[in-house]
Amino acid sequence: MPMTLDELNDAAPETFVKALGGIFEHSPWVAEAVVPLRPFASVELLHAAMAGAVDKAGQVAQLGLIRAHPDLAGKAARQGSLTVHSTSEQKGAGLDRLTDGEFDEFHRLNDGYQRRFGFPFILAVRGHDKHSILAAFRTRLQNNAGEEVAEALRQIALIARFRLDDLLA
């Protein structure tokens, strides 16, 4: 349910964390880290604080955040076990309407990416379709591990911004 930034700023800490706990996939620690920084004058400043908390969290926490994300068009999507946010985002990109052949291609790419980097491929899919997602997959498989960690964190921050914009009226 949408709320205003003022309501979020005035909320009890546990309400704040509950409202923002899913902004960064399965990682309420990001919202917890910014509770003491309230009030936020804008959504931009709230997002910057949350992204900053991720930047300061260190490599172990960052990799945990990256690994908390589901595969795109993966088995969890087919089984209906994604978060509400992830389901909506993947559906918006048409990943719920793949042919069996397309699903198999996503599965192969997800597996290859996971073997190469040790975490799922992450892309802020809003504005993408299956073709642009597959192209990004193929391009990013050429990156080195450091480049890909940085890109995954950049994509996560973008996803979080979209989610904040959706949440805050």
DRENKEGU-27834 format. One record per residue (C-alpha): residue number from 1; x negated, y negated, z negated. Coordinates in nm, 4 decimals. Each point is the difference from the previous one (the first is absolute). Example, Ala and Ser with C-alpha at 12.3 -4.5 7.8 and 13.67 -1.06 7.14 Angstrom:
BEGIN
{1 {-1.2300 0.4500 -0.7800}}
{2 {-0.1370 -0.3440 0.0660}}
This chain:
BEGIN
{1 {0.0000 0.0000 0.0000}}
{2 {-0.1501 -0.3374 0.0992}}
{3 {-0.0943 -0.2404 -0.2744}}
{4 {-0.1508 -0.3445 -0.0098}}
{5 {-0.3577 -0.0830 -0.0864}}
{6 {0.1274 -0.1966 -0.3012}}
{7 {0.1849 0.3084 -0.1269}}
{8 {-0.3136 0.2061 0.0445}}
{9 {-0.2146 -0.2587 -0.1772}}
{10 {0.2454 -0.0107 -0.2933}}
{11 {0.0516 0.3779 -0.0242}}
{12 {-0.1269 0.2075 -0.2896}}
{13 {-0.3359 0.1611 0.0877}}
{14 {0.1551 0.3470 0.0366}}
{15 {0.2718 -0.1393 0.2306}}
{16 {-0.2643 -0.1799 0.2069}}
{17 {-0.2019 0.3219 0.0364}}
{18 {0.3109 0.2040 0.0800}}
{19 {0.1027 -0.2504 0.2706}}
{20 {-0.3481 -0.0112 0.1566}}
{21 {-0.1249 0.3495 -0.0815}}
{22 {0.0680 0.1314 0.3500}}
{23 {-0.1407 -0.2958 0.1915}}
{24 {-0.3340 0.1817 0.0037}}
{25 {0.0937 0.3668 0.0641}}
{26 {0.0253 0.2035 -0.3237}}
{27 {-0.2344 -0.2505 -0.1694}}
{28 {0.1795 -0.2033 -0.2694}}
{29 {-0.3422 -0.0846 -0.1451}}
{30 {-0.0242 -0.2756 0.2620}}
{31 {0.3123 -0.1719 -0.1354}}
{32 {-0.1172 0.0588 -0.3585}}
{33 {-0.3276 -0.1762 0.0788}}
{34 {0.1733 -0.3232 0.1027}}
{35 {0.2596 -0.0256 -0.2799}}
{36 {-0.2265 -0.2310 -0.2057}}
{37 {-0.0517 -0.2301 0.3007}}
{38 {0.3639 -0.1104 0.0148}}
{39 {0.1666 -0.2237 0.0908}}
{40 {-0.0678 0.0080 0.3721}}
{41 {0.0864 -0.3148 0.1946}}
{42 {0.0565 0.1888 0.3259}}
{43 {0.0267 0.3474 0.1493}}
{44 {-0.3344 -0.0722 0.1704}}
{45 {-0.1684 -0.0505 -0.3379}}
{46 {0.1635 0.3112 -0.1462}}
{47 {-0.1181 0.2036 0.2991}}
{48 {-0.3508 -0.1477 -0.0227}}
{49 {-0.0163 0.0892 -0.3711}}
{50 {0.1127 0.3574 0.0666}}
{51 {-0.2445 0.0409 0.2900}}
{52 {-0.2702 -0.1482 -0.2241}}
{53 {0.0781 0.2574 -0.2692}}
{54 {-0.0569 0.2738 0.2585}}
{55 {-0.3263 -0.1635 0.1131}}
{56 {-0.1266 -0.0165 -0.3607}}
{57 {0.1165 0.3513 -0.0920}}
{58 {-0.3060 0.1784 0.1329}}
{59 {-0.0483 0.2814 0.2467}}
{60 {0.1565 0.2812 -0.2062}}
{61 {0.3273 -0.1906 -0.0506}}
{62 {-0.0012 -0.1204 0.3609}}
{63 {-0.0422 0.3536 0.1346}}
{64 {0.2776 0.1133 -0.2343}}
{65 {0.2252 -0.2695 0.1453}}
{66 {-0.0876 0.1019 0.3560}}
{67 {0.0630 0.3666 -0.0794}}
{68 {0.3399 -0.0843 -0.1548}}
{69 {0.1320 -0.0768 0.3499}}
{70 {0.1804 0.2634 0.2059}}
{71 {-0.1012 0.1164 0.3455}}
{72 {0.1807 -0.1834 0.2794}}
{73 {0.2655 0.2290 0.1456}}
{74 {-0.1318 0.2734 -0.2255}}
{75 {0.1664 0.2943 -0.1679}}
{76 {0.1204 -0.2143 -0.2918}}
{77 {0.1916 -0.2168 0.2478}}
{78 {0.1637 0.3036 0.1586}}
{79 {0.0879 0.1390 -0.3434}}
{80 {0.1460 -0.3325 -0.1164}}
{81 {-0.2386 -0.0339 -0.2950}}
{82 {-0.1460 -0.3450 0.0766}}
{83 {0.0625 -0.3074 -0.2145}}
{84 {0.2900 -0.2206 0.1071}}
{85 {-0.2503 -0.2590 0.1272}}
{86 {-0.1989 0.2503 0.2081}}
{87 {0.3142 0.1603 0.1409}}
{88 {0.1341 -0.3379 0.1133}}
{89 {-0.3337 -0.1078 0.1483}}
{90 {-0.0554 0.3226 0.1932}}
{91 {0.3616 0.0032 0.1197}}
{92 {-0.0375 -0.3618 0.1189}}
{93 {-0.2915 0.1106 0.2204}}
{94 {0.2024 0.2885 0.1440}}
{95 {-0.2037 0.2691 -0.1729}}
{96 {0.3196 0.1745 -0.1083}}
{97 {0.0901 0.0640 0.3659}}
{98 {-0.3097 0.1803 0.1270}}
{99 {0.0219 0.2928 0.2373}}
{100 {-0.1576 0.3245 -0.1200}}
{101 {-0.2989 -0.0710 0.2261}}
{102 {-0.0448 -0.3502 -0.1434}}
{103 {0.0317 0.1340 -0.3532}}
{104 {-0.2695 0.2576 0.0813}}
{105 {-0.2277 -0.2756 0.1338}}
{106 {0.0478 -0.2084 -0.3154}}
{107 {-0.0688 0.3126 -0.2070}}
{108 {-0.3261 0.0687 0.1900}}
{109 {-0.1129 -0.3616 -0.0324}}
{110 {0.0921 -0.0128 -0.3705}}
{111 {-0.1977 0.3191 -0.0635}}
{112 {-0.3019 -0.1223 0.1971}}
{113 {0.0054 -0.3365 -0.1736}}
{114 {0.0337 0.1625 -0.3434}}
{115 {-0.2947 0.2326 0.0743}}
{116 {-0.2147 -0.2890 0.1224}}
{117 {0.0756 -0.2542 -0.2744}}
{118 {0.1543 0.1900 -0.2918}}
{119 {0.3161 -0.2103 -0.0142}}
{120 {0.3106 -0.0640 0.2107}}
{121 {0.0124 -0.2346 0.2981}}
{122 {0.1676 -0.3215 -0.1141}}
{123 {0.1570 -0.2552 0.2286}}
{124 {0.2531 -0.2723 -0.0759}}
{125 {0.2458 0.1355 0.2563}}
{126 {0.2391 -0.2955 0.0095}}
{127 {-0.0061 -0.1280 0.3575}}
{128 {-0.1519 0.3249 0.1274}}
{129 {0.1513 0.2922 0.1876}}
{130 {-0.1235 0.3572 0.0344}}
{131 {-0.2167 -0.0910 0.3004}}
{132 {-0.1861 -0.2875 -0.1697}}
{133 {-0.0383 0.2082 -0.3167}}
{134 {-0.1543 0.2880 0.1957}}
{135 {-0.2333 -0.2455 0.1762}}
{136 {-0.1099 -0.1449 -0.3363}}
{137 {-0.0537 0.3524 -0.1319}}
{138 {-0.2289 0.0902 0.2905}}
{139 {-0.1944 -0.3265 -0.0237}}
{140 {-0.0493 0.0157 -0.3753}}
{141 {-0.1189 0.3605 0.0088}}
{142 {-0.3154 -0.1498 0.1572}}
{143 {-0.0728 -0.2166 -0.3086}}
{144 {-0.2521 0.0906 -0.2666}}
{145 {0.1188 0.0708 -0.3558}}
{146 {-0.0824 -0.3471 -0.1325}}
{147 {0.1840 -0.1719 0.2819}}
{148 {0.2988 0.2253 -0.0491}}
{149 {0.0240 -0.0536 -0.3772}}
{150 {-0.0051 -0.3757 0.0617}}
{151 {0.2622 0.0293 0.2747}}
{152 {0.2228 0.2244 -0.2132}}
{153 {-0.0122 -0.2553 -0.2842}}
{154 {0.0779 -0.2801 0.2464}}
{155 {0.3000 0.1939 0.1312}}
{156 {0.1180 0.0743 -0.3561}}
{157 {-0.0113 -0.3721 -0.0822}}
{158 {0.2065 -0.0719 0.3119}}
{159 {0.2540 0.2689 -0.0932}}
{160 {0.0210 -0.1523 -0.3486}}
{161 {0.0673 -0.3440 0.1469}}
{162 {0.2854 0.1359 0.2124}}
{163 {0.1429 0.1748 -0.3064}}
{164 {-0.0244 -0.3148 -0.2120}}
{165 {0.1751 -0.2016 0.2685}}
{166 {0.2777 0.2607 0.0102}}
{167 {0.0374 0.0025 -0.3786}}
{168 {-0.0072 -0.3703 -0.0749}}
{169 {0.2968 -0.2046 0.1169}}
